[in-house]
Amino acid sequence: MMFPTLRGGNDNPGVQEGLFGEVDDVLAAADYLSKQPYVDSQRVYLGGLSTGGTLVLLVAESSDRFRAVFSFGPADVVTDHGPEYLPFDTSDAREVELRSPIYWLRTIRSAVFVFEGIEGGNVEALLSMKRASTNPNLHFYPVKGAGHVTVLGPVAQIVASKIASDNGPATDITFAEDELNRAFE
């Protein structure tokens, strides 16, 4: 498991761009990771929560580098995140569009799973992207009994068990809404 820090964050050099150049940072981290002798470069997965969930969708929209991507609680339009996460001119429609996953869902070529608890958070964004997408690589799961942050722990355990048994030539990971909802009963 790798937790990279991105440009301008955690005392790293560079300037935070707010979900733009950071896409390149994630891809560079994946390239580094895949070259390590103990890593199967064909079995690299990506995940993120909230702003990180939005970022991993943007990464999946620009690269098929990952075997599967798991996005927890992303925004569909980047301005749904607080201004502290948006160090760019939010009045510039093109800047907002480039950072908003809903506009690029058609470009996803890897298996992508989007989760959000229905108890607050970004469930409307999940449903909006689900309605907007005709991409068969995208799978959306509103999870009953979970919230924006509380969805992560139990669903991540389910995701981890699926990854551990994902051994075929291509990912065969699937989820049933019932198995996700049962984690919160």
TADA-V252320 format. One record per backbone hydrogen bond with DSSP energy under -0.5 kcal/mol. CO is the residue of the C=O (numbers start at 1). NH is the residue of the N-H. Records with the same first field share a line. If there is no record, write none. Layout:
# TADA-V252320
CO=NH, NH
This chain:
# TADA-V252320
6=9
9=12
13=8
20=23, 24
21=24, 25
22=26
23=27
24=28
25=29
26=30
27=31
28=32
29=33
30=34
31=35
32=35
33=36
36=39
39=41
40=43
43=45
44=67, 68
46=70
48=72
49=52
50=54
51=55
52=56
53=57
54=58
55=59
56=60
57=61
58=62
59=62, 63
60=109
67=111
68=46
69=71, 113
70=48, 72
71=73, 115
72=50
76=102
77=80
78=81
82=85
83=86
86=88
88=90
89=92
91=93
92=96
93=97
94=98
95=99
96=99
97=100
99=101
100=103
101=104
104=107
105=108
111=69
112=139
113=71
114=141
115=73
116=143
118=120
119=148
120=123
122=126
123=127
124=128
125=129
126=130
127=131
128=132
129=133
134=136
135=138
137=112
139=114
141=116, 143
142=144
143=118, 146
146=119
147=151
149=152, 153
150=154
151=155
152=156
153=157
154=158
155=159
156=160
157=161
158=162
159=163
160=164
161=165
163=166
165=167
176=180
177=181
178=182
179=183
180=183
181=184
182=185
